[in-house]
């Protein structure tokens, strides 16, 4: 559970003593372990309310955890995540993911295995960077858990003035499919 500060250990002891006084039949060591677990569980829950990553879509697509840029082992894994960001939390099927990544490809068994490699690489990259929870995979679909990330596109769409001012006419420049969203965002500025 990590190091415990002196103040935290004092708090744990006070709560344990109080509970043991109320429930003398419970072993104090066991009670102390349970109190410690409850405190750490609460800390983890509180940390989850913060955003796990910042996703930059204006200009080139990048993902940041703290001040560190997430490095993807495969360009297609990064593009798949970019597309999920663009979809704003909507699910896509494996067939849609395949069509995105291999526009003219034939979705046969060998290519399905190749898609599996890309999805596994994406998931592994996110987990290695401590943000595995931002990708939801269920019943053959994938989606971004948008409430776990901060994203310039999402802030723009919510009307954040600083983000609106930061848009310079480029949205995920590396991906041709992003031109539709780029046109939409640009049109919002004109309105």
QUIWO-V79411 format. One line per field, one symbol per residue. burial: # if it has 16 or more other ideal C-beta (glycine too) atoms within 10 Angstrom, else .. Layout:
# QUIWO-V79411
burial: ???
This chain:
# QUIWO-V79411
burial: ...........#..##..##..........##..##..#............##.#####.###......#.#...############...##.#..##.##............##..##.##..##..#.#..##......###.#.#######.#......##..#...##..#..#..##..#......
